[in-house]
Amino acid sequence: MLAAAVPRALGRLAARRCPAGLPPPRVAWRGGARGEGGRGRTGFARRQWARPVGGALGFLGGEAGRAGPMRAAPGRAEVTGHPRPAALSLFPKDAEEDGEDAIILLLKRAKLSVMKGELAEADQFLHQALRLSHQSDNRNAIVYTYSMMANVAFMRGQLDNAEKLYKASMSYLLAGDTKEDDNAILEMSLKLASIYAAQKQHKLALAGYEFCILTLEEKIAKQKDLPEDVLPAEEKANTRLLLGMSLDSYARYLLNINQLPVAQKMYEKALQISNDVQGETHPQTVVLMNDLATVLDAQGHYDEAYSYVKRAAELAKETQHPEEHMVLNNLAAILMHKDFLQAKEVYKEALKQAQQKGDAASVQHIQEELAELAKRRKASK
């Protein structure tokens, strides 16, 4: 019975728009993320972890620090998850060379193309930017461009290529003065762990997640008592958010391999971080309440699951969460255990919202759930 609950629980984590089978990187903890492929009772296609500023995801695997520079490896582009919030921030403010201006323009065009969903065009801009970056030996531009190309390949499901590009980005960073516990390295390590999880390279995936989480926990402990003039509170918060994102991603992976009790613990820790740093009403906190409810439900802890999802639904309504219909979908699924009529009413409201928002995948899924509810109700009579 428990085994049967896991696939449904996985679906309820997301109707994501990311490579099929890839543990979802949720909306970056800054408000711009992608979720996994797959669909189910609940979940969020656009999650909103307030992404730590200055990070970029990927696991340090045995060769990451030694990987040599790559030249224009083919990739398609995605912007979420690149190491810096804007291309301009990577370059010296006093630099005025025409070559650098051209690189920045190409990166901006690539980012715009990605936002418009024109990934092939973005890929062309990124290759041009990479060529100019190598010609001018601009290390910052090379790293930034590789990370964008890796994110695009990741988004398109080109996992082997994304892995090479993330390692190339990391090799450039580590060849400079970047340390292994820098948030940029750790975020890239997290993305690589997700890639290994999708490829079912479980030893590498586990090593990647554990590396990220343990390194971040040690880093946070060291930073805890540093005064504001040494390390601003915002930077401490960014590192905690990156830990939260790592716990979140690891929890989804653990759920995928049916390690439900451990997944529950990871979700609880991630939820605590989101609540502490971002507040109970933050979209990502609502998402994590929803997902914790899902994993509790999959273990048969229905009352506890209901408590979390009910609060998530209340907050989603209060804050006009863009994925409120997904939370309602999960609430209805959990209500199905004890009150068919109430579950049906909640499903109908979720369906209405999904139709209003034009979320075709959710509409189809909720209709399937309503059909399942009808079967169960009939069988119970």
C-alpha positions in Angstrom: 0.0 0.0 0.0 2.9 2.3 0.9 4.6 1.5 -2.4 1.5 2.4 -4.3 1.3 5.7 -2.5 4.7 6.9 -3.6 4.1 7.4 -7.3 1.0 9.4 -6.5 2.9 11.4 -3.9 5.6 12.2 -6.5 3.0 13.5 -8.9 1.6 15.7 -6.2 4.9 17.4 -5.8 4.6 18.9 -9.3 3.3 19.3 -12.7 6.7 20.7 -13.5 8.2 22.2 -16.6 11.7 20.7 -16.5 13.4 17.6 -17.9 11.3 14.5 -17.3 12.5 12.4 -14.4 14.6 15.3 -13.0 14.1 16.0 -9.4 12.7 19.5 -9.5 14.8 22.4 -8.6 11.7 24.3 -7.6 11.4 27.9 -8.1 14.7 29.2 -7.2 14.6 30.5 -3.7 14.5 34.0 -5.2 11.3 33.6 -7.1 12.4 32.3 -10.5 12.6 28.6 -10.7 11.7 25.6 -12.8 10.2 22.4 -11.5 10.5 18.8 -12.7 8.7 17.1 -15.4 5.9 14.9 -14.2 2.6 15.7 -12.9 0.3 14.6 -10.2 -2.0 15.7 -7.5 -0.1 18.7 -6.4 3.0 20.6 -6.8 4.4 23.8 -8.2 5.7 24.5 -11.7 7.1 27.8 -10.5 8.4 27.7 -7.0 9.7 30.7 -5.1 12.7 30.0 -2.9 14.3 33.4 -2.5 17.3 32.3 -4.4 20.6 33.1 -2.6 22.4 35.8 -4.5 25.7 34.7 -5.9 25.0 31.0 -6.3 25.1 28.6 -9.3 24.3 24.9 -9.0 26.6 21.7 -9.5 28.3 18.8 -7.7 32.1 18.8 -7.4 32.4 15.2 -8.6 35.9 13.8 -8.8 36.9 15.7 -11.9 35.1 19.0 -11.4 38.0 20.8 -9.9 40.3 19.5 -12.6 38.2 19.8 -15.7 39.9 21.8 -18.3 38.5 24.8 -20.1 35.9 24.0 -22.7 35.2 25.7 -25.9 31.6 26.4 -27.0 30.1 23.1 -26.0 26.7 22.9 -27.5 23.9 23.8 -25.1 20.5 25.4 -24.9 19.9 28.1 -22.5 18.1 28.7 -19.3 18.6 31.6 -17.0 17.4 30.4 -13.6 20.3 29.3 -11.4 23.2 31.2 -13.0 25.8 32.5 -10.6 25.0 36.1 -10.6 21.7 38.0 -10.9 22.9 40.1 -13.8 25.6 39.9 -16.4 26.8 43.4 -15.6 27.6 42.4 -12.0 30.3 40.1 -13.3 32.4 42.8 -15.1 34.4 45.7 -13.6 32.3 48.8 -13.6 35.0 50.8 -15.2 35.5 48.5 -18.1 34.5 50.2 -21.4 36.0 48.0 -24.0 33.9 47.5 -27.1 34.4 43.7 -26.8 33.1 43.5 -23.3 30.1 45.7 -24.2 29.4 43.3 -27.1 29.5 40.3 -24.7 27.1 41.9 -22.2 24.7 42.7 -25.1 24.8 39.1 -26.3 24.1 37.8 -22.8 21.2 40.2 -22.3 19.8 39.0 -25.7 20.2 35.4 -24.6 18.4 36.0 -21.3 15.6 37.8 -23.1 15.3 34.9 -25.6 15.1 32.4 -22.8 12.3 34.5 -21.1 10.4 34.3 -24.4 11.0 30.6 -24.7 13.2 31.0 -27.8 15.9 28.6 -26.7 17.6 27.9 -30.0 18.1 31.7 -30.5 19.4 32.0 -27.0 21.8 29.2 -27.7 23.2 31.1 -30.7 23.7 34.3 -28.6 25.5 32.3 -25.9 27.9 30.7 -28.3 28.7 34.1 -29.8 29.2 35.5 -26.3 31.4 32.5 -25.4 33.6 33.0 -28.5 34.1 36.7 -27.7 34.8 35.9 -24.1 37.6 33.5 -25.0 39.0 35.9 -27.5 39.3 38.6 -24.9 40.3 36.1 -22.2 37.5 37.5 -20.0 37.3 34.8 -17.2 34.2 36.3 -15.6 32.3 36.4 -18.9 33.4 32.8 -19.7 32.2 31.5 -16.3 28.9 33.4 -16.6 28.3 32.2 -20.2 29.1 28.5 -19.4 26.7 28.6 -16.4 23.9 30.0 -18.6 24.6 27.4 -21.3 24.5 24.7 -18.6 21.2 25.9 -17.3 19.7 25.8 -20.8 21.0 22.3 -21.4 19.6 21.3 -18.0 16.2 22.8 -18.8 16.1 21.0 -22.2 17.0 17.7 -20.6 20.4 17.6 -22.2 21.9 16.3 -19.0 25.3 15.0 -20.2 25.9 18.4 -21.8 24.7 20.3 -18.8 27.1 18.3 -16.6 30.1 19.1 -18.7 29.2 22.8 -18.8 28.7 23.1 -15.1 32.0 21.4 -14.5 33.6 23.8 -16.9 32.1 26.7 -15.0 33.4 25.3 -11.7 36.9 24.6 -13.1 37.2 28.3 -14.1 36.0 29.4 -10.7 38.2 27.0 -8.7 41.2 28.0 -10.9 40.9 31.5 -9.6 40.4 32.4 -5.9 37.0 30.8 -5.4 36.9 28.4 -2.5 35.1 25.0 -2.5 32.5 26.3 0.0 31.6 29.3 -2.1 27.9 29.5 -2.7 28.5 29.6 -6.5 30.3 26.2 -6.3 27.7 24.7 -3.9 24.8 25.8 -6.0 26.4 24.2 -9.1 27.1 21.1 -7.1 23.4 20.9 -6.2 22.4 21.1 -9.8 24.9 18.3 -10.7 23.5 16.2 -7.9 20.0 16.6 -9.5 21.4 15.6 -12.8 23.0 12.4 -11.3 19.7 11.7 -9.6 17.9 11.9 -13.0 20.5 9.6 -14.5 20.0 7.2 -11.7 23.6 7.5 -10.7 22.6 7.1 -7.1 26.0 7.1 -5.5 27.0 10.3 -7.2 23.6 11.9 -6.4 23.9 11.0 -2.7 27.5 12.2 -2.6 26.5 15.5 -4.2 23.5 16.2 -1.9 25.5 15.2 1.2 28.4 17.4 0.1 26.2 20.4 -0.4 24.2 20.0 2.8 27.2 19.2 5.1 29.4 21.9 3.6 26.6 24.5 4.0 25.8 23.4 7.6 29.5 23.8 8.5 29.7 27.1 6.8 26.6 28.4 8.6 28.0 27.3 12.0 31.2 29.2 11.3 29.4 32.3 10.2 26.9 32.3 13.0 28.7 34.6 15.4 30.5 36.8 12.9 29.6 40.5 13.4 27.7 42.5 10.8 30.8 44.5 9.8 32.6 41.2 8.9 29.7 39.4 7.3 26.4 41.2 6.5 23.2 39.5 7.7 22.0 39.3 4.1 24.9 37.1 3.2 24.3 34.8 6.2 20.6 34.6 5.1 21.7 33.8 1.5 23.7 30.8 2.7 20.8 29.5 4.8 18.5 29.8 1.8 20.9 27.8 -0.3 20.9 25.1 2.5 17.1 25.2 2.4 17.1 24.8 -1.4 19.5 21.8 -1.0 17.4 20.2 1.6 14.3 20.7 -0.6 15.9 19.1 -3.7 17.3 16.2 -1.6 13.9 15.6 -0.1 12.3 15.2 -3.5 15.1 12.8 -4.5 14.6 10.8 -1.4 10.8 10.6 -2.1 11.6 9.4 -5.6 13.7 6.5 -4.2 11.0 5.7 -1.6 13.0 6.9 1.4 10.0 8.6 3.0 11.0 9.1 6.6 14.3 10.7 5.7 12.5 12.8 3.0 10.1 14.0 5.7 13.0 15.2 7.9 14.6 17.1 5.0 11.3 18.8 4.2 10.9 19.7 7.9 14.3 21.3 7.9 13.8 23.2 4.7 10.4 24.4 5.9 12.0 25.7 9.1 14.6 27.6 7.2 12.0 29.2 4.8 9.8 30.1 7.7 12.6 31.6 9.7 14.3 33.6 6.8 11.3 34.4 4.5 8.3 34.1 6.8 5.2 32.0 6.8 3.4 33.8 4.0 6.3 33.6 1.5 5.3 31.5 -1.5 8.1 29.0 -0.9 7.0 28.4 2.6 3.5 27.6 1.3 5.1 25.2 -1.2 7.1 23.4 1.4 4.0 23.0 3.7 2.3 21.4 0.7 5.1 19.0 0.0 5.6 18.0 3.6 1.9 17.2 3.7 2.4 15.1 0.6 5.2 13.0 2.1 3.3 12.6 5.4 0.2 11.5 3.5 2.3 8.9 1.6 3.3 7.4 4.9 -0.3 7.2 6.2 0.0 10.1 8.6 -3.2 11.6 7.4 -4.1 13.9 10.3 -0.7 15.5 10.4 -0.7 15.8 6.6 -4.1 17.5 6.7 -2.9 20.0 9.3 -0.1 21.1 7.0 -2.0 21.2 3.8 -4.9 23.0 5.4 -2.6 25.7 6.6 -0.9 25.9 3.2 -4.3 26.3 1.5 -5.3 29.1 3.9 -2.0 30.9 3.2 -2.3 30.4 -0.5 -5.7 32.0 -0.5 -4.6 34.8 1.8 -1.6 35.7 -0.3 -3.2 35.0 -3.7 -0.5 32.4 -4.4 -0.3 31.8 -8.2 -0.5 28.0 -7.6 -3.4 28.0 -5.1 -5.2 25.5 -7.3 -2.4 23.0 -6.8 -2.5 23.4 -3.0 -6.3 22.8 -3.2 -5.7 19.8 -5.3 -3.5 18.3 -2.6 -5.9 19.3 0.1 -8.7 17.4 -1.7 -6.5 14.4 -2.2 -5.8 14.2 1.6 -9.5 14.9 2.4 -10.3 11.8 0.2 -9.3 9.6 3.2 -12.2 10.8 5.4 -14.7 13.0 3.6 -15.6 12.3 0.0 -18.1 15.2 -0.2 -15.8 17.8 1.1 -13.0 16.4 -1.1 -15.2 16.8 -4.1 -16.0 20.4 -3.4 -12.4 21.3 -2.9 -11.5 19.5 -6.2 -14.2 21.5 -8.0 -12.8 24.7 -6.7 -9.3 23.6 -7.7 -10.6 22.8 -11.2 -12.3 26.1 -11.5 -9.1 28.0 -10.7 -7.0 25.8 -13.0 -9.4 26.5 -15.9 -9.3 30.3 -15.1 -5.5 30.2 -15.2 -5.3 28.2 -18.4 -3.3 25.4 -16.7 -4.3 22.6 -19.0 -2.1 20.0 -17.3 -3.7 20.7 -13.9 -7.2 20.7 -15.4 -6.6 17.2 -16.9 -5.1 15.9 -13.7 -7.8 17.3 -11.4 -10.5 15.8 -13.7 -8.7 12.4 -13.4 -8.7 12.8 -9.6 -12.4 13.6 -9.6 -13.0 10.4 -11.5 -10.9 8.5 -9.0 -12.9 10.0 -6.2 -16.1 8.9 -7.8 -14.8 5.3 -8.1 -13.7 5.3 -4.4 -17.0 6.7 -3.3 -19.0 4.1 -5.3 -16.8 1.3 -3.9 -17.3 2.4 -0.3 -21.1 2.1 -0.5 
